[in-house]
Every structure is written in C-alpha cells, then in structure tokens.
C-alpha cells in the first residue's frame, strides 16, 4: 500500500527552484527568516546588555541595596 504524497510534486519542484535561485545564506532564504535569525537575537542581546549595564551602575552607586 502506498501513501499519498504530503505535497504535490509540482509544488515541491517550484519551491526547490525558488530556494535554489536565492544567493543568500541558507538560514536567511525564507521570507520571514530575517526576523527569527537576526532581529530576535539582536533584541535579546540588546536587552541583556542593558540589564547588565544597569546592574553594574546600580552596584557602583549603591542603589537598590537591601538593608
């Protein structure tokens, strides 16, 4: 017994041609890949650098100490 294909062969060939024609890195080939591969990590890095900087500032000035 054979199983029906998950996606029609024509659609698969069309998608393969599209992705093979793009001359970018593999992880940036999709339409929304810039958001997940670039923007989110940059936002997390910026937020963590801000929090580290704020913590260092607070420690050096003695702000927020528990008595």
trRosetta pair geometry for C-beta under 8 A, 3 or more apart (Angstrom, degrees):
i j d omega theta_ij theta_ji phi_ij phi_ji
5 8 6.7 116 89 -97 127 28
5 9 6.7 35 101 -50 175 76
7 11 5.3 -103 165 80 105 124
7 12 5.4 126 101 -59 115 96
8 11 4.7 88 67 7 88 104
8 12 7.0 -158 96 -7 45 89
9 12 5.5 -57 -149 37 34 115
9 13 6.3 33 156 -18 69 105
10 13 5.9 -55 -148 37 30 108
10 14 6.3 33 152 -21 63 108
11 14 5.6 -55 -149 36 31 115
11 15 6.4 30 154 -17 66 105
12 15 5.9 -54 -148 37 30 108
12 16 6.4 31 153 -20 64 106
13 16 5.6 -53 -146 36 32 113
13 17 6.4 34 155 -20 65 104
14 17 5.9 -55 -151 34 29 110
14 18 6.5 30 151 -20 62 106
15 18 5.5 -54 -150 34 34 115
15 19 6.3 22 158 -11 68 108
16 19 6.2 -60 -144 43 29 102
16 20 6.0 21 161 -14 66 114
17 20 6.0 -61 -139 43 26 106
17 21 6.1 26 161 -25 63 112
18 21 6.1 -64 -151 31 23 109
18 22 7.1 22 155 -23 60 103
19 22 6.1 -50 -153 23 36 111
19 29 5.4 61 -143 161 87 141
22 29 5.1 138 83 -137 145 92
24 28 4.8 -90 144 86 127 107
24 29 5.8 169 71 -84 107 65
25 28 4.9 65 64 19 90 105
25 29 7.6 -131 91 -41 46 80
26 29 6.1 -33 -158 -17 35 118
27 33 6.3 176 155 180 56 130
27 37 5.2 139 144 -117 109 152
28 33 5.0 175 -135 108 38 126
28 34 6.2 52 -144 -76 96 71
28 37 6.0 -122 -84 68 76 152
28 38 7.7 39 -104 -32 111 115
29 33 6.4 52 49 11 40 158
30 33 4.0 113 57 -34 91 109
32 35 5.2 -34 -179 26 78 118
32 36 6.7 60 132 -9 86 102
33 36 5.9 -64 -146 47 42 99
33 37 5.2 13 167 0 80 121
34 37 6.4 -66 -124 52 22 93
34 38 5.1 -27 -169 29 64 123
34 39 6.6 64 138 -18 72 102
35 38 7.4 -44 -87 51 7 80
35 39 4.9 -35 -144 35 47 129
35 40 6.7 59 156 -26 63 96
36 39 7.6 2 -34 46 15 89
36 40 5.8 -4 -139 10 38 131
37 40 7.9 62 0 37 10 98
37 41 7.3 -19 173 4 31 119
38 41 6.8 -79 -156 43 17 100
38 42 6.2 9 161 -14 61 117
39 42 5.9 -64 -147 40 26 110
39 43 6.2 26 158 -20 66 108
40 43 5.7 -54 -145 36 30 111
40 44 6.4 29 157 -17 64 105
41 44 5.7 -54 -145 38 34 111
41 45 6.2 34 156 -19 67 106
42 45 5.7 -54 -145 38 31 111
42 46 6.2 31 156 -19 65 106
43 46 5.8 -54 -145 37 30 110
43 47 6.3 29 156 -18 64 107
44 47 5.8 -55 -145 38 30 110
44 48 6.2 25 158 -16 65 108
45 48 5.9 -58 -145 39 29 107
45 49 6.2 28 156 -18 65 108
46 49 5.8 -55 -145 37 29 110
46 50 6.4 33 154 -21 63 106
47 50 5.7 -54 -150 34 31 114
47 51 6.5 27 154 -16 65 106
48 51 5.7 -54 -146 38 34 109
48 52 6.3 35 155 -19 66 105
49 52 5.7 -52 -144 37 31 111
49 53 6.2 33 156 -18 64 108
50 53 5.8 -59 -149 39 27 111
50 54 6.2 26 155 -18 64 108
51 54 5.7 -53 -143 38 31 111
51 55 6.3 34 155 -21 64 106
52 55 5.7 -56 -150 36 30 112
52 56 6.4 28 154 -17 65 105
53 56 5.8 -54 -147 36 31 108
53 57 6.3 31 154 -18 65 107
54 57 5.6 -54 -147 37 32 113
54 58 6.2 31 155 -18 66 107
55 58 5.8 -54 -144 38 30 109
55 59 6.3 27 157 -17 65 106
56 59 5.9 -56 -146 38 30 109
56 60 6.2 24 158 -16 65 110
57 60 6.0 -61 -146 39 27 106
57 61 6.3 -1 163 4 64 115
57 63 7.6 -5 122 31 78 128
58 61 6.4 -73 -142 51 25 94
58 62 7.9 -109 169 66 56 8
58 63 4.3 -95 -144 67 77 100
58 64 5.2 -4 -173 26 129 122
59 62 7.7 32 -172 -71 28 34
62 65 5.8 -30 -173 -23 73 126
